[in-house]
Amino acid sequence: MVEELLTAAIATGVGVVVYVGAAARVVKQYERGLVFRLGRLREEVRGPGFTTIVPFVERLRKVNMQIVTLPVPAQEGITRDNVTVRVDAVVYFKVVDPASAIVAVEDYRFAVSQMAQTSLRSIIGKSDLDDLLSNREMLNQGLELMIDSPAVGWGVQIDRVEIKDVSLPETMKRSMARQAEADRERRARVINADAELQASHKLAEAAEVMSEQPAALQLRLLHTIVAVAAEKNSTLVLPFPVELLRFLERSAPPPAAAPARDRPAPAGPASEGPGPAEVDAASAPDALDGAPAPDALDGSVDGLMLDAPPPEHEPDGLRE
């Protein structure tokens, strides 16, 4: 009798252990449990911790409440300005209503993924290339609204949507590179021209100040020479200052006035007398030893004037 009672007690204990093992469930902190009793969802949502269900009657379905990172495959499309691009993105979402996420949709992850791909292609067709490259924040917000609208009924909340990369054709990349290079060159030329304009104003002011004090130009010249002389591998060419030439002009005596000449007379033919030479009218009779002067030598003759007295033993004739 005692043995039968002991056996029954052991069997009962084993049955209780098996029942508790089949009924016991553990829900983690980031999960929520939905209980289905004979296929019907119970309203109570099991929180994290230890819980039990009726074996073979109830079934517990755990739902992850963490933020899910879902990559969106690259989608190829044509922008509004007829440029073919490939755009990929990433979606961050989480489940806020476990019952709707399990009952309202078959697979909420797959549903969000397909909706994200469709919305991304729609955004590509409605946007320009410049918006995809530079105005991504606005596109991210528009894409988030497009995905979040149907996801609300699935018990899913879209936390963030980001466009990761925009792939362009190689020809378009080269064209954009040339455009950017031309724009940078244009800005460089404008900046250089503006600098030249400002420098010209400053140089005009400096020239006006130096014109009042000529010594300032000499000081500036010496400063430039000192700056250039610091380079050991350069040849220094020192310009002659114009101010020094003006100083020498002011210090030089005025030239003596040329003596007035008598009435000029052209030289006669070769048969009538010697070639053109200027002969002193006073010394002409002595030089010719009393010979009458020809008509061609009447007056002074254009040529070289010799003021020195004739030598003592000079032959008769014209002194040249």
C-alpha positions in Angstrom: 0.0 0.0 0.0 2.8 2.4 0.9 4.6 1.5 -2.3 1.5 2.2 -4.4 1.1 5.6 -2.7 4.8 6.4 -3.2 4.5 5.5 -6.9 1.4 7.6 -7.3 3.1 10.5 -5.6 6.1 10.2 -7.9 4.0 10.0 -10.9 2.0 13.0 -9.9 5.2 15.0 -9.3 6.6 14.0 -12.7 3.3 15.0 -14.3 3.4 18.4 -12.5 7.0 19.0 -13.6 6.1 18.1 -17.2 3.1 20.4 -17.1 5.0 23.3 -15.6 7.8 22.7 -18.2 5.2 22.7 -21.0 3.4 25.8 -19.6 6.3 27.9 -18.5 7.5 30.7 -20.9 10.1 33.5 -20.4 9.6 36.8 -22.2 12.7 38.9 -22.5 12.9 42.6 -21.7 12.8 43.8 -25.4 9.9 41.5 -26.3 6.2 41.3 -25.8 4.1 38.1 -25.7 0.8 37.5 -27.5 -1.3 34.5 -26.4 -3.5 32.7 -28.9 -6.0 30.4 -27.2 -7.3 27.9 -29.8 -6.4 30.3 -32.5 -8.0 33.3 -31.0 -5.9 36.3 -29.8 -6.4 37.2 -26.2 -6.4 40.8 -25.3 -3.8 40.6 -22.7 -0.3 41.2 -23.8 2.3 39.4 -21.7 5.1 41.6 -20.5 8.7 40.7 -19.9 9.4 38.0 -17.3 8.1 34.6 -16.4 4.7 33.6 -17.6 2.7 30.4 -18.2 0.2 29.2 -20.7 -2.1 26.2 -21.0 -0.3 23.5 -22.9 -1.8 22.3 -26.1 -4.5 25.0 -25.8 -2.7 28.2 -25.8 0.3 29.3 -27.9 2.6 32.2 -27.1 4.0 34.5 -29.9 6.8 36.8 -29.1 7.3 40.1 -30.8 10.5 42.0 -30.9 10.1 45.7 -29.9 13.6 46.8 -30.8 14.4 49.3 -33.6 15.0 47.3 -36.7 17.6 48.4 -39.3 16.3 47.4 -42.7 18.6 48.1 -45.8 16.7 48.9 -49.0 18.2 47.4 -52.1 19.5 49.9 -54.7 16.7 51.1 -57.0 17.4 52.3 -60.5 15.2 55.1 -61.9 15.1 58.2 -64.0 15.0 61.6 -62.4 12.7 64.4 -63.4 15.5 65.9 -65.5 16.0 62.6 -67.4 19.2 61.3 -65.6 19.5 57.6 -64.8 20.6 57.0 -61.3 20.8 54.1 -58.7 19.8 55.0 -55.2 19.9 52.8 -52.1 18.6 53.7 -48.6 18.1 52.3 -45.1 15.0 52.3 -43.0 14.8 52.4 -39.2 11.5 51.2 -37.7 10.1 49.6 -34.6 6.8 47.8 -33.6 4.6 49.9 -31.4 1.5 47.6 -31.5 2.4 43.9 -31.3 -1.2 42.7 -32.0 -1.5 44.7 -35.2 2.0 43.7 -36.3 1.1 40.0 -36.0 -2.6 40.0 -37.0 -2.9 42.9 -39.5 0.0 41.9 -41.8 1.5 38.5 -42.6 5.2 39.6 -42.3 5.7 43.2 -41.3 9.4 43.2 -42.1 8.8 42.1 -45.7 5.9 44.6 -46.0 8.0 47.5 -44.8 10.8 46.5 -47.2 8.6 46.4 -50.2 6.9 49.7 -49.3 10.4 51.3 -48.9 11.5 50.1 -52.3 8.3 51.4 -54.0 8.5 54.8 -52.2 12.2 55.1 -53.1 11.5 54.7 -56.8 8.7 57.2 -56.6 11.0 59.7 -54.9 13.6 59.3 -57.6 11.0 60.0 -60.4 9.7 63.2 -58.6 13.1 64.7 -57.8 15.9 66.4 -59.8 19.5 65.2 -59.8 20.6 68.3 -57.8 18.0 67.5 -55.1 19.3 63.9 -54.8 22.9 65.1 -54.4 22.5 68.2 -52.2 19.0 68.3 -50.7 18.8 64.8 -49.2 17.3 66.0 -45.9 14.0 67.0 -47.6 13.9 63.8 -49.6 14.5 61.7 -46.4 11.5 63.4 -44.8 9.3 62.9 -47.8 10.3 59.2 -48.1 9.6 58.7 -44.3 6.1 60.1 -44.8 5.4 57.9 -47.7 6.5 54.7 -45.8 4.9 55.7 -42.5 1.4 56.2 -43.9 0.6 52.6 -44.6 2.9 51.3 -41.8 0.7 52.9 -39.1 -2.0 50.3 -39.7 0.5 47.5 -39.3 1.5 48.6 -35.8 4.9 49.8 -37.1 6.4 53.2 -36.6 9.0 54.5 -39.0 11.7 56.1 -37.0 14.1 57.3 -39.7 14.8 56.9 -43.4 18.2 57.8 -44.9 19.4 57.8 -48.5 22.8 56.2 -48.4 24.3 56.5 -51.9 23.5 57.9 -55.3 25.3 56.1 -58.2 25.7 58.1 -61.4 26.9 57.0 -64.9 30.5 57.7 -65.7 29.7 60.2 -68.4 27.5 62.2 -66.0 30.3 62.1 -63.4 32.8 63.5 -65.9 30.3 66.2 -67.0 29.7 67.3 -63.4 33.5 67.3 -62.8 34.0 69.7 -65.7 31.2 71.9 -64.6 32.6 72.1 -61.1 36.0 72.9 -62.4 34.7 75.6 -64.7 32.8 77.1 -61.8 35.9 77.1 -59.6 37.9 78.7 -62.3 35.3 81.4 -62.8 35.3 82.2 -59.1 39.1 82.3 -59.0 39.1 84.8 -61.9 36.5 87.0 -60.2 38.5 87.0 -57.0 41.7 87.8 -58.8 40.0 90.7 -60.7 38.6 92.0 -57.5 42.0 91.8 -55.9 43.6 93.7 -58.8 40.9 96.4 -58.5 41.6 96.9 -54.8 45.3 96.9 -55.4 45.0 99.5 -58.1 43.1 101.8 -55.7 45.8 101.3 -53.0 48.6 101.9 -55.6 46.9 105.1 -56.8 46.7 106.3 -53.2 50.4 105.4 -52.6 51.4 107.2 -55.9 49.5 110.3 -54.7 51.4 110.3 -51.4 54.8 109.7 -53.1 54.2 112.5 -55.5 54.0 115.0 -52.6 57.3 113.6 -51.2 59.8 112.4 -53.9 62.1 111.0 -51.2 59.4 108.4 -50.4 59.9 106.8 -53.8 63.7 106.5 -53.2 63.0 104.9 -49.8 60.6 102.5 -51.5 63.3 101.7 -54.1 65.9 101.0 -51.5 63.4 98.7 -49.6 62.8 96.8 -52.8 66.5 96.4 -53.4 67.0 95.0 -49.9 64.1 92.5 -50.4 65.5 91.3 -53.7 69.1 91.2 -52.4 68.1 88.5 -49.9 67.9 86.0 -52.7 71.4 84.6 -53.3 70.5 83.1 -56.7 69.1 86.3 -58.4 70.7 89.0 -60.4 69.8 92.5 -59.3 69.4 95.2 -62.0 69.3 98.6 -60.4 67.3 101.1 -62.4 68.6 104.7 -62.7 66.1 106.9 -60.8 64.4 109.6 -62.8 64.6 112.0 -59.9 68.4 111.9 -60.0 68.3 112.9 -63.7 66.1 115.8 -62.9 68.5 116.9 -60.1 71.5 116.8 -62.5 69.5 118.8 -65.0 68.8 121.5 -62.4 72.4 121.6 -61.3 74.0 121.8 -64.8 75.0 125.3 -66.1 73.1 126.7 -69.0 74.9 126.3 -72.4 76.8 129.3 -73.9 75.1 131.3 -76.7 76.6 130.6 -80.2 78.3 133.7 -81.9 76.3 135.4 -84.5 77.4 134.7 -88.0 77.5 136.9 -91.0 75.3 136.6 -93.9 75.7 133.0 -95.2 76.8 132.6 -98.8 76.7 129.3 -100.6 79.8 127.8 -102.0 80.5 128.3 -105.7 81.4 125.7 -108.3 84.6 123.8 -108.1 86.1 125.9 -110.9 85.6 129.2 -109.1 87.2 128.3 -105.7 87.7 125.6 -103.1 85.1 123.5 -101.5 82.7 124.6 -98.7 84.6 126.0 -95.7 84.1 128.8 -93.4 86.8 131.4 -93.7 87.2 134.4 -91.5 86.7 137.5 -93.5 89.4 139.4 -91.7 92.1 136.8 -92.3 91.1 135.9 -95.8 93.3 138.6 -97.6 96.4 137.6 -95.5 95.9 133.9 -96.2 95.7 134.6 -100.0 98.8 136.9 -100.0 97.0 139.8 -101.6 95.2 137.8 -104.2 91.7 139.1 -104.9 89.0 137.0 -103.3 86.6 135.3 -105.8 83.0 136.3 -105.8 82.1 132.9 -104.4 84.1 133.7 -101.2 82.4 137.1 -100.7 81.3 136.7 -97.1 81.6 133.7 -94.8 81.4 130.2 -96.2 79.5 127.5 -94.5 81.8 124.9 -93.0 84.3 124.4 -90.3 85.4 127.6 -88.6 89.0 127.8 -87.5 89.7 130.6 -85.1 93.4 129.7 -84.5 96.0 132.0 -86.2 97.7 130.7 -89.3 101.2 129.1 -88.9 104.2 131.1 -89.8 105.4 128.9 -92.7 102.0 128.2 -94.2 102.0 127.8 -98.0 100.0 130.1 -100.0 96.4 129.1 -100.4 93.3 128.7 -98.6 93.5 127.6 -94.9 91.2 124.8 -94.2 
